Amino acid sequence: MNPIFEVQKTIREILLKILDSHSLEQLNKIPEGFNNNIIWNIAHCVAAQQTLVYKLSGLPTMVTEEFISKYRKGTKPEGDVSQEEVNEVRNLLSETFEKTKNDFESGLFVDYTEYTTSMGFTLRNVHDALNFNNYHEGIHTGIIMTLRKLV
């Protein structure tokens, strides 16, 4: 397997374990001093990956615009998510990973709209997007590791 996808698979497995080992209440809890929670961070990873990899490649996403808008950069939870929503996010962690890996291997990603992230990284193609996405998901995994100690 391509090393980019080995890293993302590991990150996604960690996130799945966190989802499975925390109650709905814990996933929704926003600790004092924070503006988001575990489930927001995990769903944000899915929304960001779909935007960075698919939208900027001019391809349809696996998630709705509503999902992307709810979890995009600069948003925060507007209320507790339901168990049904947690289940959707759980499924999307695996499904978006598998589809992206398969689409990449089949050569689906051809075009890319150059994008400079808020951190100053300029993404020029899908390879850059996939690499940055792993970095981004790693950051949010670290945030989640802190949040889970406080819930």
Wavefront OBJ file of the C-alpha trace (Angstrom):
o trace
v 0.000 0.000 0.000
v 1.110 3.524 -0.767
v 2.720 5.050 2.391
v 0.336 8.037 2.253
v -2.582 5.661 2.677
v -0.807 3.561 5.306
v -0.535 6.686 7.457
v -4.140 7.697 6.851
v -5.363 4.161 7.586
v -3.552 4.226 10.938
v -4.996 7.632 11.830
v -8.508 6.533 10.876
v -8.171 3.326 12.940
v -7.171 5.413 15.972
v -10.203 7.665 15.453
v -12.510 4.639 15.136
v -11.177 3.227 18.417
v -11.819 6.559 20.127
v -15.389 6.631 18.807
v -15.966 3.086 20.026
v -14.529 3.663 23.494
v -16.442 6.823 24.418
v -20.081 7.392 25.256
v -22.295 9.755 23.304
v -22.119 12.141 26.256
v -18.308 12.055 26.234
v -18.142 12.581 22.463
v -20.389 15.666 22.754
v -18.809 17.219 25.860
v -16.936 20.468 25.331
v -14.412 20.849 28.149
v -13.902 24.231 29.755
v -11.469 26.293 27.720
v -12.273 24.511 24.451
v -14.727 25.434 21.714
v -15.295 21.981 20.250
v -15.510 18.327 21.190
v -14.288 14.890 20.140
v -17.039 14.188 17.613
v -16.648 17.608 15.970
v -12.912 17.028 15.515
v -13.469 13.596 13.973
v -16.221 14.820 11.634
v -14.036 17.830 10.756
v -11.327 15.415 9.575
v -13.812 13.797 7.181
v -15.129 17.146 5.907
v -11.637 18.554 5.399
v -10.412 15.434 3.578
v -13.369 15.544 1.224
v -12.774 19.233 0.525
v -8.993 19.066 0.118
v -8.954 15.926 -2.002
v -12.249 15.819 -3.920
v -13.638 19.360 -4.140
v -10.289 20.875 -5.093
v -9.935 18.120 -7.719
v -13.291 19.144 -9.167
v -14.901 15.839 -8.165
v -18.077 15.105 -6.192
v -17.696 14.447 -2.477
v -19.099 11.506 -0.540
v -20.590 13.900 1.996
v -23.203 16.610 1.562
v -22.496 20.328 1.397
v -24.457 20.561 4.652
v -21.997 18.147 6.324
v -19.019 20.134 5.018
v -20.572 23.427 6.156
v -21.311 22.026 9.627
v -17.739 20.783 10.179
v -15.568 23.154 8.137
v -12.738 25.201 9.581
v -14.019 27.974 11.811
v -17.190 26.186 12.883
v -18.016 24.758 16.276
v -20.701 22.422 17.586
v -24.142 24.011 17.545
v -25.584 21.331 19.801
v -25.150 17.679 20.643
v -25.001 15.168 17.814
v -27.209 12.081 17.963
v -26.039 8.484 18.055
v -27.256 8.226 14.461
v -24.902 11.062 13.462
v -22.024 9.416 15.327
v -22.747 6.204 13.407
v -22.703 8.161 10.137
v -19.329 9.708 10.991
v -18.021 6.289 11.991
v -19.035 4.824 8.620
v -17.619 7.811 6.751
v -14.196 7.371 8.390
v -13.861 3.975 6.713
v -15.805 4.628 3.518
v -14.023 7.858 2.592
v -10.652 6.246 3.231
v -11.400 3.219 1.031
v -12.952 5.254 -1.785
v -10.094 7.766 -1.818
v -7.485 4.997 -1.915
v -9.322 3.217 -4.746
v -9.935 6.439 -6.678
v -6.270 7.401 -6.348
v -5.081 3.978 -7.479
v -7.433 4.083 -10.480
v -6.039 7.470 -11.577
v -9.275 9.402 -11.026
v -7.513 12.518 -9.723
v -6.285 14.498 -12.722
v -7.102 18.173 -12.203
v -6.458 20.184 -9.061
v -7.179 23.784 -8.092
v -4.135 25.144 -6.281
v -4.918 26.106 -2.693
v -2.861 27.661 0.087
v -3.908 26.447 3.523
v -4.247 28.719 6.538
v -0.942 27.261 7.730
v 0.811 28.482 4.591
v 1.152 25.170 2.739
v 0.400 25.492 -0.973
v -1.299 22.401 -2.336
v -0.649 22.065 -6.065
v -1.956 18.564 -6.768
v -3.705 15.623 -5.136
v -0.385 14.250 -3.807
v 0.144 17.486 -1.876
v -3.469 17.347 -0.658
v -3.133 13.764 0.591
v 0.123 14.534 2.371
v -1.270 17.678 3.985
v -4.449 15.844 4.936
v -2.408 13.327 6.953
v -0.656 16.185 8.732
v -4.035 17.853 9.382
v -5.645 14.652 10.700
v -2.589 14.116 12.901
v -3.062 17.550 14.466
v -6.724 16.838 15.182
v -5.896 13.399 16.556
v -3.591 15.141 19.030
v -6.366 17.539 20.012
v -8.724 14.578 20.458
v -6.168 12.834 22.698
v -6.215 15.908 24.938
v -10.009 16.198 24.883
v -10.537 12.574 25.872
v -8.561 13.149 29.085
v -10.998 15.925 29.995
v -14.295 14.222 29.288
l 1 2 3 4 5 6 7 8 9 10 11 12 13 14 15 16 17 18 19 20 21 22 23 24 25 26 27 28 29 30 31 32 33 34 35 36 37 38 39 40 41 42 43 44 45 46 47 48 49 50 51 52 53 54 55 56 57 58 59 60 61 62 63 64 65 66 67 68 69 70 71 72 73 74 75 76 77 78 79 80 81 82 83 84 85 86 87 88 89 90 91 92 93 94 95 96 97 98 99 100 101 102 103 104 105 106 107 108 109 110 111 112 113 114 115 116 117 118 119 120 121 122 123 124 125 126 127 128 129 130 131 132 133 134 135 136 137 138 139 140 141 142 143 144 145 146 147 148 149 150 151
